[in-house]
Amino acid sequence: MKNTKEVQAILTAICCINQTSEHKDEDIAKILDYAFRRLFGSNTNLLMLCCVGRSKEEMMPEIMQVLEQDTQYKKYLEEYTK
């Protein structure tokens, strides 16, 4: 698998977006928790606490910061979404 070091940042972003009330899906939450436990030996509890009561719009600057630091997502946006 290519660029596996990016997986945690990508799953973190998805987890945070899914945690907002307007996007919450219990099946996605369970799959993400499973992935964090199996792939990283951790769970999503602390991550969920960071998201409580926040909207997607409030979290997006922080999510983008994580993605910019740990992935090539910004480059992807520039190259493939024109």
C-alpha positions in Angstrom: 0.0 0.0 0.0 1.3 3.4 -1.0 1.6 6.3 1.6 0.3 4.3 4.5 1.7 7.0 6.9 -1.1 9.2 5.8 -3.9 6.8 6.9 -4.1 8.0 10.5 -4.5 11.7 9.5 -7.1 10.8 6.9 -9.1 8.7 9.3 -8.8 11.4 12.0 -10.3 13.9 9.5 -13.2 11.6 8.6 -13.8 10.8 12.2 -14.0 14.5 13.2 -16.3 15.4 10.3 -18.5 12.4 11.1 -18.8 13.4 14.7 -20.6 16.6 14.0 -24.3 16.4 14.5 -25.2 17.2 10.9 -23.0 14.3 9.6 -23.1 11.7 12.4 -23.5 8.1 11.2 -23.2 5.4 13.8 -22.0 2.8 11.3 -19.1 5.0 10.1 -18.3 5.8 13.8 -18.0 2.0 14.5 -15.9 1.3 11.5 -13.6 4.2 12.3 -13.2 3.1 16.0 -12.4 -0.4 14.7 -9.8 1.0 12.3 -8.1 3.0 15.1 -8.1 0.0 17.4 -6.8 -2.4 14.8 -4.3 -0.2 12.9 -3.0 2.1 15.7 -3.7 0.3 18.9 -5.8 3.2 20.1 -9.5 4.2 20.2 -11.4 7.3 19.2 -12.5 8.4 22.7 -10.2 11.4 23.1 -10.8 12.4 19.5 -14.5 12.4 20.1 -14.2 14.6 23.1 -12.4 17.2 21.0 -15.4 17.3 18.7 -18.3 17.5 21.2 -20.6 20.4 20.5 -18.6 21.7 17.5 -19.8 22.2 13.9 -18.0 21.1 10.8 -17.3 24.7 10.0 -15.7 25.2 13.4 -13.5 22.1 13.0 -12.4 22.5 9.4 -9.4 24.8 10.0 -8.0 22.3 12.4 -8.8 19.3 10.2 -7.1 21.0 7.3 -4.1 21.8 9.4 -3.7 18.1 10.3 -4.2 17.1 6.7 -1.6 19.6 5.5 1.0 18.5 8.1 0.6 14.8 7.7 -0.6 14.2 4.1 -0.4 15.6 0.6 -4.1 16.4 0.6 -3.5 20.1 -0.3 -1.4 19.1 -3.3 -4.2 16.7 -4.3 -6.7 19.5 -4.1 -4.5 21.7 -6.3 -3.8 19.1 -8.9 -7.0 17.0 -9.2 -9.9 19.2 -8.3 -9.4 22.0 -10.8 
